[in-house]
């Protein structure tokens, strides 16, 4: 699991208890997929370009 370069300023990968999570750098919310994390960025933090990462997936 890798965070796309375009979203790396907003998302990071953390490992906790042997499981990898995608974490929003703005609010700390955790996700299991880039699609869900990108949807969160677009809807909650108004980062519109993130929508391209969940519409095509």
N, C-alpha and C positions, 0 to 999 in steps of 0.2 A: 504494500500500500504506500503510495507516494502522493504528496500534495502537489498539484500542478504549480509550476513556477509562478504563474500569474496570481495565485491565491496564497502563496507562502507568507506574504506580509500579514495575512488575516487568519491563517490556519497553521497548526503545527501537529505533529504526531507525537504522542506520549504513550509509554508502555506502563501499564499498571496491572499488577497481579497476573502477568503473563499475557495480557490482552492489549492489543494496540487500539488506540482511540484517536480520532481527529478532534482537536480542541480549538475552539474559536479563541483567538488571542484577545478579542475585544471584551468578551463576557465570560469566557471559561466553560461554555456549554460543550458537552462531548457528543460525538457522533461516531457511527460505525462506517459510514460511507461518504465519499466526496460529494455524491449527489445530494444527500441530506444536508451536509454542511454548506454547500453552495446555495441551496434553497434558503437556508437560514440567513446567510450573508445578504442575499438579495432582499428578502422580506423583512428581516428585523433590523439590519444595519444599513439598508438602502444602498448596497453595493451592487448596482444594476448589472455590471458586466459579468458577475458571478452566475447569472442565469444561463449563460451559454454552457456551463458545466453540468447543469441538470437537465436541460432540454434535449441535449443530444445523447444522453446516457440512457 
